[in-house]
Amino acid sequence: MRARFGILGIAICAVLALPACGNIFGGEKKDPKLLNIRSASRSPDEFTVLPTKPLQLPDDLMSLPEPTPGGENITDPTPEADAVAALGGNPASLKRTGIAAGNGGLVSYASRFGVSGDVRSQLAAEDLEYRRKNDGRLLERLFSVNVYYKAYKPMSLDKYETLEFWRKAGVRTVGAPPIETLE
């Protein structure tokens, strides 16, 4: 009887360990997804359609323009300009190219040690390597457990510790509550 349970236990362990062998022995390497966000339903997302202007049916459907990817939308022809105006900005500033006059000093200070042209691809490669190293344990991957916060915890800031650091340095922290309300 014990031999049966032993064989059954070994078989269950082998079945559970088999998916892990795919990555160990040269199987297909997928990009690790540390944050598992999946919808439980297959229904459409009602928040993806946001009509900003009333929908209208044209008199003649043949008069509608041919749809073009990245082209203008009849209902919302200038979504970026509308968003800038709603946030209190100047929509005319979207047409400018280059660096705005008020930001020249900031850009020159930020680029004082040089600018890397491939910084996005370099950061993407480094982050992919980091995610591969912190992909979670076998059962976490098997059951799609979120390991995002655990993986990036060494890179996170403690807001109270940082606030205290800047207060001790004499920096005025107007966005934070006074010390009396924190205690």
N, C-alpha and C positions, 0 to 999 in steps of 0.2 A: 504494500500500500504506500509506504514511504517512497519507494522508487518511482511510483506513478506521479506523486506530487513533485518529486525532484525533477523528473523529465518535463512535466507540465510547466514548472517554474522556469526551467532553462529555455523552453520553447517561447514562453511569454517574454523573457528578457531578450532573446534573439530577435523576436518580432519588433520589440520596442527599439532595439539598438540598430536595426537594419537601416532606417532612414538616415541616421547619423553617418553611416558608412559612405553614403553617396558623396558627401563633401570631403571626407577624409581620404578616400581612395581615388581622387581625381574625377569625381562626378561633376555635374554642371554647377558652377559657382554662381549663385544668384546674389544680387545686391541685397544686403541685409536690411530689413525694414524693422527698425526698433520700435516704431509707434504703429500699432495695428489698428487702423481706423477702417472699419467695414460697416456698411449698412446692412441691417438684418433683413430689410425688405428689398424687393426688386422694383419698387414703384418709383416713378419720376420724382425728382426733387423740386418741390414747389417754390423754393427760394432761388432757383436758377433763372426764372422768368420774372423780370421786374419791368413791366411796362411803365415808362416814365411819362409818356404822353398817351392820350386816348387812342385806342386802336380804331382804325377806320377801314371800311371796305371800299375800294375804289369803284368808280362807275364801270370801268372796263378793266377786267383782269389782264387783258393782253397788253395794256399800257404800262404794266409794272416792268421795271428794269430787270435785266438778267442778274441773278445773284452772283456776287463776286466775293471770294474769301478776302477778308480784310478791308472790304469796301465799305461805303457808307450805308447806314441803316436808315430807312425812310422814317421810322418812328423816333429814332434817337440819333440824329446825324452827328452830333458832337458830344459824345459821352465824357471824354476827358475834360473838355472845357466846362461842361456842366458841373462836373465834380469839383473842379478848381473853384468855380464861382460859388458853389454851395458851401465850400470850406472857407470862403472869404478871400480867396486869392484873385489874381488878375488873369483871366483866360487868354488875354493877348500875349502873355509871357510864354505860352506854350509854343509859339511860332519861332521864338528865338533859337539860335543854334550857338553852341559854345558855352562859355561860363559867363554868368551874369556879373555885372560890374561889382555888385555888393559882395559876391562870393570869391573874388579873386584872391584876397588875402588868406582866406580859409583854405582854398585849394593849394596855394603855394606853400602854406605851412604844413599841410597834410602830406604833400609830396616832396618835402625837403630832403628825404633820404633816397629819393628815386621812386619811380613808378614801374611796376611790373605789368607788362601787357597781357600776360596770361594768368593773372591772379585768380580769376574765376575757375579756370580749369585746374590750377594748382590746388586751390582750396577744396574743390570737388574731389580730387584724387586723394587728398589727405583725409577728408571726412569719410570717404568710402573705406579707406584703410582702417580708420578708427572704428567705424561701425562694424567692420568685419572682426576686429579684435574684441569688440564688446557686444557680440550678437546674442548673448544670453546662453543659458545652459540648455541641455538637450530637451528637458521637459518644458522649459519656457518657450522654446522654438516650436516644439511639437503641439503645444496647446495655445499658441499665439498670444503669449502673455506679453504685455507692454514692458519693455526694459529700457525705454527711452530715458526716463528720468533717472534711473539708476546708472545708466551708461554715461550721461552727461553731468552727473552730480559733481565730479571734480572741477568742472568748468563753470559752475554756477556761483553766484555771489550771494552772500548772506546780507540781506538788505539792512538789518539792524547793526551788524558789525561794520559795514561800510559807512552807514550814517554816523556811527560813533567815531570812526576814524576821521571823517571829515570835520566833525564838530570839534574834536580835539585839536585838529590842525588849524582851527580858527575860521573855517569857511562857513559862511552864513548859508543855512539850508532852509530856504523859505518854503519849499514844497513839502517839508516834513513837519509833523506836529511838534510842538514844544516838548521838552524833556519831561515836564510834569505829567503830561497826558499819556506818555509811554509806560509809566510805572504803575 
